[in-house]
Amino acid sequence: MVEHKIMSYRNFLGSILTPLAIFSILAVVFQFSSPNIPDPDSFYHLRHAEIYKEQGIFTTDFPWVQYSAISQLKSDLWYGFHILLIPFTYLNPIIDIKIAGVFLTSLALAIFYFVLKRHQTPLPFLWTILLFVSAPNTLNRLLMVRPHTLTLALSLLLLSLLIKGKNRQIVLISFLFSWVHLSLSWVPILIGIVVLTISRTKSDIIKLSYLFGGILMGWLARPNPIGAIKLAYIQVIQLMLEKQKNIPLLFGRELLPLSPQTLFENFTPLMIVWISAIAMLIAYLLKNKLSNQKIKTLIWSSLILSAIFFLMALFIARRSYDFWGLFAILFAALVFSIIKNSNHNTAKNIFIVIFIITLGFLMFYSPIKNARGLKQSAVAPDLYKEISLWLKNNSQPGDIVFNVRWSDFPMLFYWNKNNYYIGGMDPIFQYAYNPALYWKFHYLSNDDVTKKTCPAIECTISMLEDTHTVLVNDFKAKYIVLEKQRNPLVYYYLENDPGYEKKLDTKREVLYLIKP
């Protein structure tokens, strides 16, 4: 009995190690194919992990974003993710981001492969490769050092365990989910509700209670959980409410709906596979029944979840496309599995042809578009490095730097933790901190105003305030920094106003001292 278990363990280990090695090689190739970093948030996450390494894992203060609810509430939405990144902070600059990216990408692909193997799906390796290249957008996001790479994989694993798993496993995965990415804790709840709706068994009600318990423990397993839940409310609920009011807040493009052009240009192959799988399932069910209850629940759950996230990508936030692709490919793989084992030879052959053509096309199309994107729109590894190091060596610790663009904070923070900044991460946190201060920042950041700014969404002439006075008195800023091409009007204003003294001018960025 013991020998049988040892042999089974060795066989499983052998079956997973080879694909994991291949996934790791793929991740290395794509991570190091360009010196650029796919996403600016990667810089922030590595440095926040370093804060925990230097100051202890129970640190709550985060004064580096002075006018943000994050510094006010003193908590961390991505606490577990930052703890997991601590080992990568011992590496050299930029290399730490690349190696962390390799680890996260490899882990996510290995978990997807494991789930397919767990449910005895044919061709698990090829389906995993299809997920990796399913769209240029998805490929790019899987290369980022962001918590969503990990939570994407945990979502799939949780779905599998809810259907075929033990309660303690469900607790562990749901714990990790909320510990790593609290503001997305609604995702495992959604998965649990979908599974329960389809299966409608008492055991699934019990599993759902364990899922809630794991999420609760993941939330509580951090310093200042009350502050964290308030931040999650701001990022998810308050942002959604403000968007419905059509308040023109600044936020990343990933929070905008997916445009029809992007949908058809980048996601057509994925839609073909997904829709073909739906058609194949309908054709199968006209003549057969899904007798295996677990497979039935998994197929319908993955279909419903893929449809939900597809609609969310179209109408709410485009970043939902990675969840859509995840569950859509799982659904297609499961449909192929039942057709393969049936006598529907025509449907099986059609599906194989669609799969081969789609995979063959995407293995070239997605990497080529991703390479172009890394070259044209990814973050240069030395962006703001020179200015940040100048500030580190020539300013006083705690001096406030007015970063005109909120998205520049991660690079500034990565290279220089001595200074504080106006804000970073989603601007909704700045808005929640103080709406009036946010609007004064907003108009400058959007390059709408220069000499004057305004504390409200709708301004009259009497409400305008002198920009220099606002920077000195309201923001207590000592320096102001920006990219010249992104804010040409503000750059022209700073160049020609005697209230600012240029300290450093690089090819892309410029730094000014704000005279008192």
VENNORQUI-V959552 format. One record per backbone hydrogen bond with DSSP energy under -0.5 kcal/mol. CO is the residue of the C=O (numbers start at 0). NH is the residue of the N-H. If there is no record, write none. Layout:
CO/NH, CO/NH
//
This chain:
0/4, 1/5, 2/6, 3/7, 4/8, 5/9, 6/10, 7/11, 8/12, 9/13, 10/14, 11/15, 12/16, 13/17, 15/19, 16/20, 17/21, 18/22, 19/23, 20/24, 21/25, 22/26, 23/27, 24/28, 25/29, 26/30, 27/31, 29/32, 36/378, 38/41, 39/42, 39/43, 40/44, 41/45, 42/46, 43/47, 44/48, 45/49, 46/50, 47/51, 48/52, 49/53, 50/54, 51/55, 55/58, 61/64, 63/65, 63/420, 64/67, 64/70, 65/67, 67/70, 67/71, 68/72, 69/73, 69/74, 75/78, 76/181, 77/81, 78/82, 79/83, 80/84, 81/85, 82/85, 84/87, 85/88, 86/89, 87/90, 91/95, 92/94, 93/97, 94/98, 95/99, 96/100, 97/101, 98/102, 99/103, 100/104, 101/105, 102/106, 103/107, 104/108, 105/109, 106/110, 107/111, 108/112, 109/113, 110/114, 111/115, 112/116, 113/117, 114/118, 115/120, 116/119, 120/123, 122/126, 123/127, 124/128, 125/129, 126/130, 127/131, 128/132, 130/133, 134/138, 135/139, 136/140, 137/141, 138/142, 139/142, 140/143, 143/145, 145/148, 145/149, 146/149, 146/150, 147/151, 148/152, 149/153, 150/154, 151/155, 152/156, 153/157, 154/158, 155/159, 156/160, 157/161, 158/162, 159/163, 165/169, 166/170, 167/171, 168/172, 169/173, 170/174, 171/175, 172/176, 173/177, 174/178, 175/179, 176/180, 178/79, 179/80, 180/183, 181/184, 183/186, 184/188, 185/189, 186/190, 187/191, 188/192, 189/193, 190/194, 191/195, 192/196, 193/197, 194/198, 195/199, 200/204, 201/205, 202/206, 203/207, 204/208, 205/209, 206/210, 207/211, 208/212, 209/213, 210/214, 211/215, 212/216, 213/217, 214/218, 215/219, 216/220, 219/221, 223/227, 224/228, 225/229, 226/230, 227/231, 228/232, 229/233, 230/234, 231/235, 232/236, 232/237, 233/238, 235/239, 236/240, 237/241, 238/242, 239/243, 240/244, 241/246, 242/245, 246/248, 251/254, 252/255, 253/318, 255/317, 258/262, 259/263, 260/264, 261/265, 261/266, 262/266, 266/270, 267/271, 268/272, 269/273, 270/274, 271/275, 272/276, 273/277, 274/278, 275/279, 276/280, 277/281, 278/282, 279/283, 280/284, 281/285, 283/286, 283/287, 288/290, 290/292, 291/295, 292/296, 293/297, 294/298, 295/299, 296/300, 297/301, 298/302, 299/303, 300/304, 301/305, 302/306, 303/307, 304/308, 305/309, 306/310, 307/311, 308/312, 309/313, 310/314, 311/315, 311/316, 312/257, 316/319, 317/320, 318/321, 319/323, 320/324, 321/325, 322/326, 323/327, 324/328, 325/329, 326/330, 327/331, 328/332, 329/333, 330/334, 331/335, 332/336, 333/337, 334/338, 335/339, 336/340, 338/341, 342/344, 343/347, 344/348, 345/349, 346/350, 347/351, 348/352, 349/353, 350/354, 351/355, 352/356, 353/357, 354/358, 355/359, 356/360, 357/361, 358/362, 360/363, 360/364, 361/365, 361/366, 363/367, 364/368, 365/369, 366/370, 367/371, 368/372, 369/373, 370/374, 371/375, 372/376, 372/377, 378/36, 379/382, 381/384, 381/385, 383/387, 384/388, 385/389, 386/390, 387/391, 388/392, 389/393, 390/394, 395/398, 398/419, 399/401, 399/477, 399/478, 400/402, 400/421, 401/403, 401/480, 404/407, 405/408, 407/411, 408/412, 409/413, 410/414, 411/415, 417/397, 419/400, 420/65, 421/66, 425/428, 426/429, 426/430, 427/431, 428/68, 428/432, 429/433, 433/437, 434/438, 435/439, 436/440, 437/441, 438/442, 439/443, 440/444, 441/445, 442/447, 442/448, 443/446, 450/466, 452/464, 459/462, 459/463, 460/463, 464/452, 465/469, 466/470, 467/471, 468/472, 468/473, 469/473, 469/474, 470/476, 475/399, 477/513, 478/401, 479/511, 480/403, 481/483, 481/509, 482/486, 486/490, 487/491, 488/492, 489/493, 490/494, 491/495, 492/496, 496/499, 498/514, 499/501, 500/512, 503/510, 507/483, 508/505, 509/481, 510/502, 510/503, 511/479, 512/500, 512/514
//
